[in-house]
């Protein structure tokens, strides 16, 4: 990274990790890697200039847009920050819901093509597979039975593994299925199979009728195109859905009738799916355009009795943000013409807020308390009101969105809840944007903005130690602190004890999570991406109550995360490995092979391979120490034959040189497969090569060549959460292979390298 960026402008005031994430994900560079944006201010200037080009007076609006971006006050979504003004063929929209899939083979694969083209330009996608006939249903004209929607989801999943999207990131996908589809039980259980549909987030479309049937414990028909394929007890199906989520964190639940009833555009569209993280329920070919107001930058007199949100500055920021996002529709590229038509016909945007938890801490409010929920709801109400007022004024200046129907729009459930003066303004001017507000996950964007809390999520950890790999391969440690925590200690001293209201996600009850989501949802016209983190030892009955609480509280959906053996613990510490015992060996001296060696053979299974692999490690004895000498890998599957032979010969050569060879296992374990790894024995293994590394390490430990790791008094965990007595750190990141994945706003993100499944 260009070292001088740490000495200029905003870069001099933020954490090193923020600079590193900006440099890796959002800094514009030439094809040869030479930075075009020399500072973060250059990125803001590039975005401001690009979004002002559609104005009659671009120079004036460029300055106003730049001012809104400065000091990380308005955070446009990552696609905008990385792509605006880049002259690259990318979309500035984060995600899309694709077209409704007709139930015939030709149309299905045409939609697969559209999905591939969308992902190629960096867009995540959502699909409803409820239109596909159930498994076993007759296919007229060919004398065959249908394979069902899950088989086609497997095809989409394979496509996603092969498409590298803009910014070298694989796309994210959402798959939904109605609660009355005949294959719903198979859909709910799909992710119990290791490796299946790992590129999808799954959500069940739950209707009000189904929730009533659950409450009454009545039968529930499973229907496709008017034909009933069977019945189940509604409560039994509900148990299956929530049990699957309890066990492995999916599927989520979308209250689809509520989503459609509260849609401003209910008069001209029907919603059946959402973007991958769920904050934007969208119609066919709907596009997801996101941005967030950073409330942590708007608190005046923080940590004092006078702490308050600067409402005047908030209104000004919303005005600039709405105009910037509206202009984004006009300057963005689109993978498909249908997506452009949908976006320009309705001009839907999703302005939200981030840094909410930090702002609450600055104001002396405990996240999850009734007082905090009231404050967050009031902030959301003010953002929503300012957004509608701004959009109505824009309609007077530039025209209402093309599908605006005054009477039908004003009759909408959400619009009826606006203040009377705002409704009168819309009646007079029309409105530029059909929907305006949404709360999105802002993981890496918030990290760039000096590590403010993400979206409306609580702070995950007050501080933690991040391990950074240097160019020479060595590791150094640096502390990463939450923005509000660091500000508090700058004001009151590095050793100042944090007040009791400085809570983290692990301090909260599920009901407190839901309370915050429900309070904000009342003032958001689209939806909210939020994860309700629950403890591993929560009872199943209490876990189910979280979903019922979300439904009764008026939420549009619910996503939970409970540490589990299939998806791994979001928080799980691993002790530091003790160094291996010293072994004497002359430099360059090759160990001689005796005629007979003792060893062990290990059976290794991998999802992509039909046949198991058998890893044999033979040992020799040197200076009284048993040490590995050679390795062989055999399998009936010849797909990996060439590289496996090469790998084992190289490893064996290293073993035979003697000396320190424990690094072999460690290096192999760092290798990740961009197609994804698998979960094994409750933890994530990032690749087949890493799995072989695990076998080698296991063998060396069992034979005594490596000491059994333990938590000695001076042992330091690889990632230490230092704010409170938190004894966990997270599963392995598929990019940097370090433990530290956390799930916030329905999306896995890495504390170390900033990798995110959703951005």
C-alpha positions in Angstrom: 0.0 0.0 0.0 1.2 3.5 -0.7 2.7 4.5 2.6 2.1 8.3 2.3 -1.7 7.9 2.5 -1.4 7.5 6.2 -0.1 11.1 6.5 -2.8 13.0 4.5 -6.3 14.4 5.4 -8.8 11.9 6.8 -6.3 9.1 6.6 -4.3 10.6 9.5 -7.3 10.3 11.8 -8.4 6.7 11.3 -7.3 3.2 12.2 -4.7 1.4 10.0 -7.3 -1.3 9.2 -9.5 1.3 7.7 -6.8 2.4 5.3 -6.0 -1.2 4.4 -9.6 -2.0 3.6 -10.0 1.2 1.6 -6.8 0.3 -0.3 -7.9 -3.3 -1.0 -11.5 -2.8 -1.9 -12.4 0.8 -2.8 -9.3 2.7 -3.9 -9.2 3.2 -7.6 -6.1 1.8 -9.3 -4.8 1.4 -12.8 -4.7 -2.0 -14.4 -1.1 -2.4 -13.3 -2.0 -1.7 -9.7 -0.8 1.9 -9.6 -3.1 3.9 -7.4 -5.2 6.6 -9.1 -6.7 7.7 -5.8 -3.8 8.8 -3.7 -5.9 9.7 -0.7 -9.3 8.8 0.7 -10.3 12.4 -0.2 -9.4 11.5 -3.8 -12.0 8.7 -3.7 -14.6 11.1 -2.3 -13.8 13.6 -5.0 -14.1 11.0 -7.7 -17.5 9.9 -6.5 -18.8 13.4 -6.0 -17.7 14.4 -9.5 -19.2 11.3 -11.1 -22.6 11.7 -9.4 -22.8 15.4 -10.2 -22.5 14.9 -14.0 -26.3 14.5 -14.4 -26.9 18.0 -12.8 -27.5 21.2 -14.7 -24.7 22.8 -12.7 -22.3 19.9 -12.0 -19.5 22.0 -10.3 -21.9 23.3 -7.6 -23.3 19.9 -6.8 -19.9 18.3 -6.9 -18.9 20.5 -3.9 -22.0 19.8 -2.0 -21.7 16.0 -2.6 -18.0 16.1 -1.6 -18.9 17.9 1.6 -21.5 15.2 2.4 -18.9 12.5 1.9 -16.2 14.2 3.8 -15.3 13.0 7.3 -17.3 9.8 6.5 -20.6 11.5 7.2 -22.5 9.9 4.3 -21.4 6.5 3.3 -22.5 5.4 -0.2 -22.5 1.6 -0.7 -19.3 -0.1 -1.8 -20.3 -0.4 -5.4 -20.6 3.4 -5.6 -17.4 4.1 -3.7 -15.4 1.7 -5.8 -17.0 2.1 -9.2 -18.3 5.7 -9.6 -16.0 7.7 -11.9 -13.9 4.7 -12.7 -14.8 4.4 -16.4 -15.2 0.7 -15.9 -18.1 -1.4 -17.0 -19.6 -2.1 -13.6 -22.9 -1.5 -12.0 -23.2 0.9 -9.1 -26.2 -1.1 -7.7 -25.3 -3.6 -5.0 -27.9 -6.3 -5.8 -30.8 -7.3 -7.9 -33.8 -9.5 -7.7 -34.0 -11.3 -11.0 -37.0 -12.0 -13.2 -39.7 -14.5 -12.3 -38.7 -17.9 -13.6 -41.3 -19.6 -15.9 -41.6 -23.3 -15.4 -40.0 -24.5 -18.6 -36.4 -25.6 -19.3 -35.6 -23.0 -21.9 -36.7 -20.1 -19.7 -34.9 -21.5 -16.7 -31.6 -21.5 -18.4 -32.2 -18.1 -20.0 -32.6 -16.8 -16.4 -29.4 -18.6 -15.5 -27.6 -16.7 -18.2 -29.1 -13.4 -16.9 -27.9 -14.2 -13.4 -24.3 -14.9 -14.7 -24.2 -11.6 -16.6 -25.4 -9.7 -13.5 -22.9 -11.4 -11.2 -20.1 -10.7 -13.7 -20.6 -7.0 -13.2 -20.6 -7.3 -9.5 -24.3 -7.5 -8.6 -25.6 -9.9 -6.0 -28.9 -11.6 -7.0 -32.1 -12.8 -5.4 -34.5 -15.4 -6.9 -37.8 -16.9 -5.9 -37.9 -20.6 -7.0 -41.6 -21.0 -6.0 -42.7 -20.9 -9.6 -40.9 -24.2 -10.4 -43.0 -27.4 -10.1 -42.2 -29.8 -7.2 -40.0 -32.8 -7.5 -41.8 -35.8 -9.0 -44.5 -33.7 -10.7 -45.2 -34.8 -14.3 -43.5 -32.9 -17.1 -46.1 -33.0 -19.9 -44.8 -33.9 -23.4 -41.6 -35.6 -22.4 -42.9 -38.4 -20.2 -40.7 -37.5 -17.3 -40.9 -36.3 -13.7 -39.7 -32.9 -12.6 -36.5 -32.7 -10.6 -37.8 -29.9 -8.5 -36.6 -26.4 -7.6 -33.7 -27.5 -5.4 -32.0 -29.2 -8.4 -32.0 -25.9 -10.3 -30.8 -24.1 -7.2 -27.8 -26.5 -7.4 -27.2 -25.3 -11.0 -27.3 -21.7 -9.9 -24.9 -22.5 -7.0 -22.4 -24.1 -9.4 -22.7 -21.1 -11.7 -21.9 -18.7 -8.8 -18.7 -20.7 -8.0 -17.4 -20.0 -11.5 -18.3 -16.4 -12.0 -15.8 -13.9 -10.6 -17.6 -10.6 -10.0 -16.2 -7.1 -10.2 -13.5 -6.4 -7.7 -12.5 -10.1 -7.7 -15.4 -11.0 -5.5 -17.8 -13.9 -6.0 -21.4 -13.0 -6.1 -23.9 -13.4 -3.3 -27.3 -15.0 -3.9 -30.7 -15.2 -2.1 -33.1 -18.0 -2.7 -36.7 -17.9 -1.5 -39.5 -20.5 -1.5 -43.1 -20.1 -0.3 -44.2 -21.8 2.9 -46.9 -23.7 0.9 -44.7 -25.1 -1.9 -44.7 -28.9 -1.9 -40.9 -29.0 -1.7 -40.7 -26.6 1.3 -39.5 -29.4 3.7 -36.6 -30.3 1.4 -35.7 -26.6 1.0 -35.6 -26.1 4.7 -33.3 -29.1 5.2 -31.1 -28.4 2.1 -28.1 -27.0 4.0 -27.8 -30.0 6.3 -26.0 -31.6 3.5 -22.3 -30.5 3.7 -21.3 -28.2 0.9 -24.7 -27.8 -0.6 -26.0 -24.4 -1.7 -23.2 -22.6 0.2 -23.4 -19.6 -2.3 -27.0 -19.0 -1.3 -28.7 -17.4 1.6 -32.1 -19.1 2.1 -35.3 -17.6 3.3 -38.9 -19.0 3.6 -41.7 -16.7 2.4 -44.1 -17.0 5.3 -47.7 -15.8 4.9 -50.1 -14.4 7.4 -52.3 -17.4 6.8 -49.5 -19.7 7.7 -48.7 -17.9 11.0 -52.4 -18.1 11.9 -52.3 -21.8 11.2 -49.3 -22.2 13.4 -51.1 -20.3 16.2 -54.2 -22.5 15.8 -52.1 -25.8 15.2 -54.2 -26.7 12.1 -53.3 -28.6 8.9 -51.4 -26.7 6.2 -51.9 -27.7 2.5 -48.8 -27.8 0.2 -50.0 -26.6 -3.2 -48.7 -25.9 -6.6 -50.8 -24.3 -9.4 -54.0 -25.1 -7.6 -53.2 -28.8 -7.0 -52.7 -30.0 -3.4 -49.7 -32.4 -3.2 -50.1 -33.1 0.5 -50.8 -31.6 3.9 -48.7 -31.1 7.1 -49.4 -29.7 10.5 -48.6 -26.0 10.3 -46.9 -26.2 13.7 -44.8 -29.2 12.6 -43.6 -27.3 9.6 -42.8 -24.2 11.7 -40.8 -26.5 14.0 -38.8 -27.8 11.0 -38.1 -24.2 9.8 -37.0 -22.9 13.2 -35.2 -26.2 14.1 -33.1 -25.9 10.9 -32.2 -22.3 11.8 -31.4 -23.3 15.3 -29.1 -26.0 14.1 -27.3 -24.2 11.2 -28.5 -20.6 11.0 -30.7 -21.0 7.9 -33.3 -20.4 6.5 -34.3 -17.0 7.4 -37.9 -15.9 7.5 -39.6 -13.2 5.4 -43.1 -12.2 6.3 -44.1 -11.8 2.7 -47.7 -10.6 3.1 -46.6 -7.8 5.4 -43.9 -6.9 2.9 -46.4 -6.5 0.0 -49.1 -4.8 2.1 -46.6 -2.1 3.2 -45.1 -1.6 -0.2 -45.6 1.9 -1.6 -45.9 0.3 -5.1 -48.4 -2.4 -4.2 -50.6 -1.0 -6.9 -48.2 -1.9 -9.7 -45.9 -4.8 -8.5 -45.8 -7.9 -6.4 -42.7 -8.9 -4.4 -41.5 -12.5 -4.0 -37.9 -12.2 -3.0 -35.2 -9.9 -1.7 -31.6 -9.0 -2.3 -29.1 -11.4 -0.6 -29.1 -9.7 2.8 -32.8 -9.0 2.9 -32.9 -5.2 3.4 -34.5 -4.7 -0.1 -37.6 -6.7 -1.0 -37.8 -6.2 -4.7 -40.0 -7.1 -7.7 -38.8 -8.9 -10.8 -35.6 -7.1 -12.1 -35.7 -4.7 -9.1 -32.4 -3.1 -8.2 -30.9 -2.3 -4.8 -29.2 1.1 -4.4 -27.9 1.8 -1.0 -26.2 4.4 1.2 -26.1 5.3 4.9 -25.9 8.3 7.1 -23.2 7.9 9.7 -24.9 8.9 12.9 -21.7 8.5 14.9 -20.3 11.6 13.2 -23.4 13.7 14.1 -23.4 13.5 17.9 -22.5 16.7 19.6 -21.0 16.8 23.1 -20.6 13.0 23.3 -20.4 11.2 26.6 -21.9 14.2 28.5 -25.4 14.9 29.8 -25.8 17.3 26.8 -25.0 14.7 24.2 -27.5 15.0 21.2 -27.8 14.3 17.5 -27.3 17.4 15.3 -30.7 17.3 13.6 -30.0 20.3 11.4 -26.9 18.7 9.9 -28.8 15.4 9.6 -31.5 17.0 7.5 -28.8 18.6 5.3 -27.0 15.3 4.8 -30.2 13.5 3.9 -31.0 16.1 1.3 -27.5 15.7 -0.3 -27.6 11.9 0.0 -31.0 11.5 -1.6 -29.9 13.6 -4.6 -26.7 11.7 -5.0 -28.5 8.4 -4.9 -31.1 9.6 -7.4 -28.3 10.7 -9.7 -26.6 7.3 -9.3 -29.6 5.7 -11.2 -28.8 7.9 -14.2 -25.0 7.4 -14.3 -24.8 3.7 -13.5 -24.5 0.8 -15.9 -26.8 -2.1 -15.8 -26.1 -5.7 -16.7 -29.5 -6.1 -18.3 -31.8 -3.7 -20.0 -34.8 -5.0 -18.0 -32.9 -3.9 -14.8 -32.4 -0.4 -16.2 -36.1 -0.1 -17.2 -37.2 -1.2 -13.7 -34.8 1.1 -11.9 -35.7 4.2 -14.0 -39.4 3.5 -14.0 -39.6 3.6 -10.2 -36.3 5.2 -9.1 -36.3 3.1 -5.9 -33.4 3.9 -3.5 -32.5 2.7 0.0 -31.0 5.4 2.3 -30.3 4.1 5.8 -28.1 4.8 8.8 -25.0 3.3 10.4 -23.1 3.9 13.5 -26.3 3.6 15.5 -24.8 1.7 18.4 -21.9 4.1 18.6 -24.2 7.0 18.6 -26.3 5.5 21.4 -23.2 4.9 23.5 -22.1 8.6 23.0 -25.6 9.6 24.2 -25.4 7.4 27.3 -28.0 4.9 26.1 -27.8 1.2 26.4 -28.4 -0.6 23.1 -31.6 -2.7 23.4 -33.2 -0.7 26.2 -36.6 1.0 25.7 -34.9 4.4 25.8 -32.4 3.4 23.1 -35.1 1.9 20.9 -37.1 5.1 21.2 -34.0 7.2 20.2 -33.1 5.0 17.3 -36.7 5.0 16.1 -36.8 8.8 16.3 -33.6 9.1 14.3 -35.0 6.8 11.7 -38.3 8.8 11.6 -36.3 12.0 11.0 -34.3 10.4 8.2 -37.4 9.0 6.6 -39.3 12.3 6.8 -36.3 14.3 5.3 -36.0 11.8 2.6 -39.6 12.1 1.5 -39.5 15.9 1.6 -36.3 15.9 -0.5 -37.7 13.5 -3.0 -40.9 15.5 -3.4 -38.9 18.7 -4.0 -36.8 16.7 -6.6 -40.0 15.7 -8.3 -41.0 19.4 -8.7 -37.5 20.0 -10.2 -36.9 16.9 -12.3 -40.3 15.1 -12.4 -41.9 12.2 -10.5 -40.9 8.6 -11.2 -42.7 7.4 -14.4 -45.1 5.0 -12.7 -46.3 7.5 -10.1 -50.0 7.3 -9.6 -51.0 10.0 -7.2 -54.2 8.5 -5.7 -52.8 4.9 -5.5 -49.5 6.1 -4.1 -51.1 8.3 -1.4 -53.4 5.4 -0.4 -50.5 3.1 0.4 -50.2 1.9 4.0 -46.7 3.3 4.6 -47.4 6.7 2.9 -50.6 7.1 5.0 -48.3 7.0 8.0 -46.3 10.1 7.0 -47.0 13.5 8.5 -49.9 15.4 6.9 -47.6 18.2 5.5 -45.4 15.6 3.8 -48.4 13.9 2.2 -49.7 17.3 1.0 -46.3 18.0 -0.5 -46.3 14.7 -2.4 -49.9 15.3 -3.5 -48.8 18.7 -4.9 -45.4 17.8 -6.5 -45.4 14.0 -6.9 -42.4 12.2 -5.7 -39.1 11.4 -7.5 -38.4 8.0 -5.8 -41.0 5.4 -5.1 -39.3 4.0 -2.0 -36.5 5.8 -0.1 -35.3 4.2 3.1 -33.7 0.9 4.0 -31.2 -0.3 6.6 -28.4 -2.3 5.0 -25.4 -4.1 6.4 -22.4 -1.8 6.2 -19.7 -4.1 7.4 -16.6 -3.1 5.3 -17.9 0.5 4.6 -18.3 1.1 8.3 -14.8 -0.4 8.9 -13.4 2.1 6.4 -15.2 4.9 8.2 -12.9 4.4 11.2 -14.6 1.2 12.4 -18.0 2.6 13.4 -20.7 0.1 14.4 -22.4 -1.5 11.4 -26.0 -0.5 10.4 -28.3 -0.8 13.4 -26.3 -3.7 14.8 -24.8 -3.5 18.3 -21.0 -3.3 18.6 -19.6 -6.8 18.2 -16.5 -6.2 20.3 -15.1 -3.1 21.9 -11.6 -4.0 20.7 -9.6 -6.9 19.4 -6.1 -7.8 18.4 -5.6 -8.2 14.6 -2.8 -10.3 13.2 -1.4 -8.7 10.0 0.9 -10.6 7.7 3.9 -8.5 6.5 5.4 -8.8 3.0 8.3 -11.0 4.4 5.7 -13.5 5.8 6.1 -12.4 9.4 3.1 -11.5 11.5 2.6 -8.4 13.6 -0.3 -7.6 15.9 -2.3 -4.4 16.1 -5.3 -3.4 18.2 -8.5 -2.5 16.5 -11.0 -0.5 18.6 -14.6 0.5 18.0 -14.9 4.1 17.1 -16.9 5.2 20.1 -14.7 3.2 22.5 -11.6 4.9 21.1 -13.2 8.3 21.3 -14.2 7.7 24.9 -10.6 6.8 25.9 -9.2 9.7 24.0 -11.4 12.0 26.1 -11.1 10.2 29.5 -7.8 8.3 29.3 -6.6 5.0 27.9 -7.3 3.2 31.2 -10.7 4.7 31.7 -13.3 2.1 32.6 -16.1 1.8 30.1 -19.5 2.7 31.4 -22.1 0.0 31.8 -24.1 1.1 28.8 -21.1 0.2 26.5 -22.6 -3.2 25.7 -21.7 -5.7 23.0 -23.8 -8.2 21.0 -23.0 -10.9 23.5 -24.5 -8.8 26.4 -28.0 -8.5 24.8 -31.0 -10.7 25.1 -32.8 -11.8 21.8 -35.8 -9.6 22.9 -33.5 -6.5 23.0 -32.3 -7.2 19.5 -35.9 -7.5 18.2 -36.9 -4.4 20.1 -34.3 -2.3 18.2 -35.3 -3.8 14.8 -39.0 -3.2 15.4 -38.5 0.3 16.6 -36.6 1.3 13.5 -38.8 -0.7 11.0 -41.8 1.5 11.9 -39.9 4.4 10.1 -38.3 2.5 7.2 -40.4 2.0 4.0 -38.4 -1.0 2.7 -36.8 -3.4 5.2 -33.8 -4.0 7.5 -30.9 -6.3 7.4 -30.1 -7.4 11.0 -28.9 -10.5 12.8 -30.3 -11.5 16.2 -27.3 -13.2 17.8 -28.4 -15.7 20.4 -26.3 -17.8 22.8 -25.5 -21.4 22.0 -27.3 -22.7 25.1 -30.6 -21.0 24.3 -33.4 -23.5 24.5 -35.3 -24.3 21.3 -38.5 -23.0 22.7 -36.9 -19.7 23.6 -35.3 -19.6 20.1 -38.7 -20.0 18.5 -40.1 -17.2 20.5 -37.6 -14.8 18.8 -39.4 -15.3 15.5 -42.8 -15.0 17.0 -41.7 -11.8 18.8 -40.4 -10.4 15.5 -43.7 -11.2 13.8 -45.8 -9.7 16.6 -43.6 -6.6 16.7 -44.2 -5.7 13.1 -40.8 -6.7 11.6 -40.8 -7.7 7.9 -38.4 -10.6 8.5 -36.1 -12.2 11.0 -32.5 -13.6 10.8 -30.9 -15.2 13.8 -27.4 -16.7 14.4 -26.7 -19.3 17.0 -23.3 -20.9 17.3 -23.5 -24.4 16.0 -21.5 -27.4 14.8 -22.5 -27.0 11.1 -21.8 -23.3 10.4 -19.3 -23.0 13.3 -19.3 -20.8 16.3 -19.3 -17.1 15.6 -17.1 -16.9 18.7 -14.7 -19.7 19.4 -11.2 -19.3 20.7 -8.3 -21.5 19.7 -5.2 -21.6 21.8 -1.8 -20.6 20.4 0.3 -23.5 19.2 3.4 -24.3 21.2 6.6 -24.4 19.3 7.8 -27.9 18.2 10.7 -29.5 20.1 14.1 -28.8 18.6 15.6 -31.4 16.3 19.3 -31.5 15.4 20.1 -31.8 11.7 23.0 -30.6 9.7 22.1 -28.0 7.1 21.5 -29.6 3.7 21.9 -33.1 5.0 19.3 -35.5 3.5 17.9 -38.1 5.8 18.4 -41.7 4.6 15.4 -44.0 4.2 15.5 -47.3 6.0 14.0 -50.3 4.4 11.1 -50.3 6.8 9.2 -47.3 8.2 6.3 -47.0 10.5 3.4 -44.6 9.9 -0.3 -44.1 9.7 -3.0 -43.8 7.0 -5.8 -41.3 7.4 -9.1 -41.3 5.5 -10.0 -37.9 4.1 -13.4 -37.0 2.5 -14.1 -33.8 0.5 -17.5 -32.8 -0.9 -16.3 -32.3 -4.5 -14.9 -35.8 -4.7 -17.0 -39.0 -4.9 -14.1 -41.1 -3.5 -12.2 -40.6 -0.3 -8.5 -39.8 -0.2 -6.1 -41.8 1.9 -3.2 -39.9 3.3 -0.2 -42.0 4.5 2.6 -40.4 6.5 5.6 -42.5 7.3 8.1 -41.6 10.0 11.7 -42.0 10.8 13.6 -41.6 14.0 16.4 -39.1 14.4 18.3 -38.3 17.6 15.6 -40.2 19.6 12.8 -38.1 18.1 10.1 -39.6 15.8 9.7 -37.2 12.8 7.8 -37.3 9.5 9.8 -38.6 6.5 7.4 -39.0 3.6 3.8 -38.6 2.5 1.6 -40.4 0.0 -2.0 -39.6 -1.1 -4.1 -42.2 -2.9 -7.6 -42.1 -4.3 -9.8 -43.7 -7.0 -10.6 -40.1 -8.1 -7.9 -39.1 -10.7 -9.2 -35.5 -11.0 -6.5 -34.1 -8.7 -3.8 -36.7 -9.5 -1.1 -34.4 -11.0 -1.1 -31.7 -8.4 -1.4 -34.2 -5.5 1.6 -36.2 -6.8 3.6 -32.9 -7.1 2.5 -31.7 -3.7 3.4 -35.0 -1.9 6.8 -35.2 -3.6 7.6 -31.6 -2.6 6.5 -32.2 1.0 8.5 -35.5 1.2 11.5 -33.6 -0.1 11.1 -31.0 2.7 10.7 -33.8 5.3 13.9 -35.5 4.2 16.0 -32.4 4.6 15.3 -32.6 8.4 15.3 -29.6 10.7 12.2 -27.5 11.3 9.4 -28.9 9.2 6.3 -28.0 11.3 5.8 -25.0 9.0 4.6 -27.4 6.2 1.3 -28.1 7.9 0.9 -24.4 8.8 1.5 -23.2 5.3 -0.9 -25.8 3.8 -3.6 -24.8 6.3 -3.5 -21.2 5.0 -4.5 -22.2 1.4 -8.1 -21.4 0.6 -10.2 -22.4 -2.4 -12.1 -19.5 -4.0 -15.0 -21.9 -4.6 -15.3 -22.4 -0.9 -14.2 -24.9 1.7 -16.2 -27.1 4.0 -17.1 -27.5 7.7 -15.4 -30.4 9.4 -15.7 -31.3 13.1 -17.3 -28.0 13.9 -14.8 -25.7 12.1 -14.3 -24.3 8.7 -11.5 -25.9 6.5 -10.8 -23.5 3.6 -9.6 -26.0 1.0 -8.7 -29.6 0.2 -5.0 -28.6 0.5 -5.7 -27.2 3.9 -7.4 -30.4 4.9 -4.2 -32.3 4.0 -2.3 -29.8 6.1 -4.7 -30.6 9.0 -3.9 -34.3 8.6 -0.2 -33.6 8.7 -0.5 -31.5 11.8 -2.7 -34.1 13.5 -0.1 -36.8 12.7 2.8 -34.8 14.0 1.0 -34.0 17.2 -0.1 -37.7 17.8 3.4 -38.9 17.2 4.9 -36.4 19.6 6.8 -34.4 17.0 4.6 -31.4 17.9 3.6 -30.7 21.5 -0.1 -31.0 22.3 -1.3 -27.4 22.4 -2.5 -26.0 25.7 -3.4 -22.7 27.2 -0.4 -21.9 29.2 -0.4 -18.8 31.3 1.6 -16.9 28.7 -0.1 -18.3 25.7 -1.8 -15.6 23.5 -4.8 -16.5 21.4 -4.4 -15.7 17.7 -7.2 -13.1 18.0 -7.8 -11.6 21.5 -11.0 -9.8 22.2 -9.9 -7.4 24.9 -12.9 -5.3 25.8 -14.6 -7.8 28.1 -14.2 -11.3 29.2 -15.2 -12.7 25.8 -13.7 -16.1 25.2 -14.3 -16.4 21.5 -13.0 -15.2 18.2 -14.9 -16.6 15.3 -14.5 -19.2 12.5 -11.9 -19.2 9.7 -12.1 -16.5 7.0 -12.1 -18.1 3.5 -9.8 -15.3 2.2 -7.1 -14.8 4.9 -7.6 -18.1 6.7 -7.6 -16.4 10.1 -10.2 -17.0 12.8 -12.4 -14.0 13.1 -15.6 -14.2 11.1 -18.6 -12.4 12.7 -22.2 -12.3 11.5 -23.8 -8.9 11.5 -26.8 -7.8 9.5 -27.2 -11.2 8.0 -23.7 -11.2 6.6 -20.4 -12.9 7.5 -17.5 -10.5 7.6 -13.9 -10.9 8.7 -12.3 -8.8 11.5 -8.8 -9.3 10.0 -8.9 -8.6 6.2 -12.3 -7.1 5.8 -13.7 -9.9 3.6 -17.4 -9.8 3.5 -19.8 -12.3 1.9 -22.2 -9.4 1.0 -20.0 -6.5 -0.2 
